Amino acid sequence: MIWLMNGATGDYLACFSGHENDVLEAQFTPANGGKTILSASADMTMRLWSPKQHECLRVIKAPNTKTPWHEDAINTFALHPTRPVVVSGDLSGKVFLSNYNTGEIAGCLGQHGESVESIDFCPSDVMDFCVSVGMDTNINIYNIKEHKLRQKVTIGDSEYGGFTKVKFSAVDPNMLYAASTQGYISIIDVRNGSCVRTYRGHAAPINDFLEVVEHKILVTAGDDFQCNVYDLTQEPKSLEIEKQKEEMQKEFDENLKKIAEEKGESGDKEGDEEMKKE
């Protein structure tokens, strides 16, 4: 069941019943100004509800056994900000694209090796992208217009850990935050799949994070009972150390080259003097 409450007063407003198993997520639909609610359940269906009429408007499920659809609990989904489009993920790792107004299933976008944990749409109108993360260490970037997997990004340890949450930056829609079970959070450029930055500090999985735009900071919360605050205007210390190492190595190589050149010049001079003596 889904319970609708008044956020300001805490008063009960409505209860929606219809799913045959646990409801794992529910959201107001942004495309129509929040006039409907979409829910996902362990019964492998999604339902569209009317808060005013207190009834189920539509059930999204496979019309027959031949139509590809979720075969495990749907534990997460993301809604397109301007269109009635939903991308959903299940415990077996499958990611599907569908229309919640018509109930039409567009097809399977991709597959994770383990459960899908988080999905998000790119806020930019230029790039019609969507991303999903799971427990298989992969970040899948999808092209919604073409209904296909655009790129698969793997960062960090390829054998252990996964990602708990993914979210596009509110400042730069090309950038994506991905929180890891290994305690770090990475910034990914979705245009080429490169890892721009990695912030470390947690000793356990990161459960949630928030980009505070006005202060240009990133706040994370983890299983290690702590919240970390990262300054997005500064490079992480680990990256600074790596750059210092690169600069030191470059300086060392240049000095080594100079010494070699000086030795070569002095050797040539000595050779010339010996030839003159002969």
Secondary structure, DSSP 8 states (H G I E B T S, - for coil): -EEEE-TTT--EEEEE---SS-EEEEEE-GGGTS-SEEEEETTS-EEEEETTTTEEEEEE--SSTTS----S-EEEEEE-SSSSEEEEEETTSEEEEEETTT--EEEEEEE-SS-EEEEEE-S-SS--EEEEEETTSEEEEEETTTTEEEEEEE-S-SSS--EEEEEE-SS-TTEEEEEETTS-EEEEETTTTEEEEEE---SS-EEEEEEEGGGTEEEEEETTS-EEEEETTS--HHHHHHHHHHHHHHHHHHHHHHHHHHHHHHHHHHHHHHHHH-
